[in-house]
Amino acid sequence: MSVMSRVRQGGGVDLNRVAAGMAAGAFIGGVVGGLGARISMRFVAILSGAQPGFSLGGTLMIVFTGAILGLIFGLVYSGIRRYLPGSGALNGLVFGATLFLVFVVLPFWLMQEGELALVSPWMGILLFGPLPLAYGAVLAVLVTRLEARMAERESNRIGIGWLALYGALLTVTLIGGLSLADPQLIFPSLFVWAYKALGLSFATARSIHALLIAGFFLAYCGMASALLWSGTRTWMAQFAAVSLLAFSAAFFNDGEIFRPGMNSMFIVRWLPGLLRSAGLMSLLLLLFWFPDGRFTPGWTRPLAIGLGGLLLVIFVGLSGNETVADLEPLVGAIGLACGALALGQRYRSTGDPVQRAQILPFVRVVRLLLIYLVLLGAGAFLIPAMRPWESEGLESLFAIGPYLLPWLLLPAVLVRLVRQENLWRAG
């Protein structure tokens, strides 16, 4: 099937309904979950005798966390609501009651440590219990209203496999984004010097960092979702959206998101390496296949096989061989360089003016990102003050807001091409 041909629309999931659940979930999660949790935390501090504190950065991250979790739960709710009893607010209350049991009752009764130990389990449940119940009830009402508004729109269906993969990678990406706001992590000393030179306090610098992280992930994931929404009739558009999320899920985090289960579950120890290899390979395939889903020029096919084999070796070697693991950035740089070269050759060889208009902006962005990544890596290697959190690994360059911002160019140029150059639009 040609990439520009229409994907069968009879089955799958209607993205209109999914979008309603995600949008409502994010909004209610930020307001009810984020601000509500902030108020409950203030009561916990008062009841425990601790000195209540407030910071803009901390509050923003709580609201952002609530919005992200709300978005994820909204995605889940849109998929299972038909199987829940009742209708309207009652249907949402059943969903909220499930969240209440899993995320409030069990933690306060079984995990009495850290902040959960500041108050008794009953008091903790009393303070935080209304949040998931209110979230579920309001979510059901708002989703129903949004779906009614979207009822007149044409059905926008996508295969359940694509949606499940998209949802899983989106979840890991957003949770990874939250991990970058860890207050225990340290800025590169170069940034500390810059903030001091600008007369900014440490709290203000943290707030700026929180805003950059939140803004980056909302923009990146929003544009990847826009690609999925606009291109449900062409598999290449769906692959592009998923590959962007696979790359972000693999690299845009602090590397610790699987840590809690790595010592107790054997298979979890494989996940970081597997995700990194798959995320990098999916991005390289996007370069080799762009824009029509074919390996053009022909030498990109054996190259993709070779790079995939190297990444597989690296994945197997990540369990204990640091020398093998250190090859990953090199393979990534080689792949990006070859992808930029292939795109340039494809642009010069094609006689289709439409395809040339689609390739040129994309190849420029890929070349710009390659130059940026090489300069950033070289700078961090030569100047320790540029390394995030004093880390030796180059992967830490993906773990701080200012270093992440240029990666917005990749989804941005694809969204622009879809909207202005009719990229991946099925006839």
FENSULLIN-V590168 format. One record per helix or strand of 2 or more residues. SS is the DSSP state (H for helix, E for strand). FROM is the first residue (numbers start at 1). TO is the last residue. If there is no record, write none. Layout:
[[SS FROM TO] [SS FROM TO]]
This chain:
[[E 13 14] [H 15 48] [H 56 83] [H 89 110] [H 114 117] [H 121 150] [E 157 158] [H 160 179] [H 189 197] [H 202 230] [H 235 251] [H 259 262] [H 268 289] [H 299 317] [H 322 325] [H 327 349] [H 353 382] [H 384 386] [H 388 390] [H 394 398] [H 401 420]]
